[in-house]
Amino acid sequence: MAKTSNVMNKRRMPMTNITITIVVVLVAVGVIGGVLLFGGNGNSTSGSAVPAEVLRNEKSHTLSEAEDDKVTVVEFLDFQCPACAQYYQQAMKGIEEDYQGKINLVPRNFPVENIHPLAMPAARAAEAAGIQGKYTEMYHQIMDNYQSWAVAEDGQNVNSNVEQGEQAFEGFAKEIGLDMAKYRKDLESDQVTEQIEKDQEDAQEAGVEGTPTIFINGEQFEPGQGGDVAQQLRGKIDEALNE
């Protein structure tokens, strides 16, 4: 699913105060696992808008909602993807805060299980929390605490200990006040499975090839070479808002 190319060298964002460990992980996994930033290059959607109903449906979660529905930003993500963690810290978290109520911000699942063994358990945890109306809270717990569950003890690889990951997600569930009996039951429910599968199907229809892949009003965001990718993304959102 993901391509084997060192995209971290092609599209590097200026580093902020992220820990040394996460930087090492980003580089190591970007090279070894072939993480594809923002869908990479040349997929089938280039130059054409993806239909809105493919990118968002009535069951899709939102981190921000705009009354006018003028701008919708959709991110297909893998919770254990190091690139997703980097862009969350450097771009998406700030965009969610600064554009709250101004745009629709829609996260969708695209776990790349062959290189990120905890991606699917994380997606199931988020969707199970969503059944209790707390998707956003779990999403932030998972992303804000990325290094505590997603990174292996050597600090250079992704964690492959599924049991350890599930224990971490259970701790997050308790912290955000979920009904734990229901949470545990919902983790393996058909509802959660169907939601993730629908996201994956729509991702494939949209031509998504890797994570994170972002669409703004149906157009895939492709960062330019060099420069600040977060600012480029904000620029595209501002452009759409001002149209």
C-alpha positions, 0 to 999 in steps of 0.5 A, a space after each residue: 500500500 505504501 511506497 518505498 521512497 524516502 519522502 522525508 528528504 523530499 518534503 521536509 517541514 522545519 522541525 519544531 520542539 518535537 523530541 529527538 526520539 520522534 525525529 529518529 522514528 520519522 526518518 527510520 520508518 520513512 525510509 524502511 517502511 516507505 511512509 507516503 506523505 499526503 498520498 505521494 505523487 501521481 495517484 488517480 485523483 491528481 487534477 480532478 476533484 473527488 466527489 464529496 460523498 466519497 470523502 465524507 458521509 453521514 457517519 464520518 466524524 468531525 473535529 470541527 464543523 462549519 455552518 456554511 459547509 464552504 470548506 471541508 478538509 478530509 484527512 485519511 490517516 493511520 494512527 501509528 504512522 510517524 508522518 501522521 504524528 508529525 503532521 498532527 503536531 506541526 499542522 493538523 492540531 493547530 489547524 483544528 484549533 485555529 479554524 474551529 467552526 470555520 471549516 469541516 475537519 474530517 478524519 478518516 481511517 486508513 490503517 497500513 497494517 503491514 508496517 504499523 501493527 497497532 494502527 488497526 487497534 488504535 482505529 478500533 479504539 477511536 471508533 469505539 469511543 465514537 459510539 459513546 460520542 467521544 471520538 474527538 477526545 480519544 483521537 486527541 489522546 491517541 495522537 497527543 500520547 503517540 510516543 508512549 504507545 506507538 514507538 518501540 523501546 529502542 526509540 527507532 521503530 514502531 511498537 509491534 506489541 499489540 497487547 501493550 497498545 490495547 492497554 494504552 488505549 484502555 487507559 485513554 478510554 478510562 481517562 476520557 470517562 467512557 463506559 468501560 464495559 461498553 467500550 470493550 464490547 464495542 471494540 469488536 463490534 460490527 459497527 466499528 468494523 463496518 466504519 473502518 472498512 467504509 473508510 478504507 473503501 472510500 480511500 481506495 475510491 479516492 485514490 489514496 495510496 498512503 498516509 496522511 492524504 489530505 483533500 480540501 474541497 475534494 482536491 488533493 493537497 500536494 505540498 510544494 518542494 521545500 518551504 513550510 508545509 503547514 503554512 502551505 496547507 493553511 494557505 490552501 484552506 484560506 484560499 478556499 475560504 476566500 473564494 
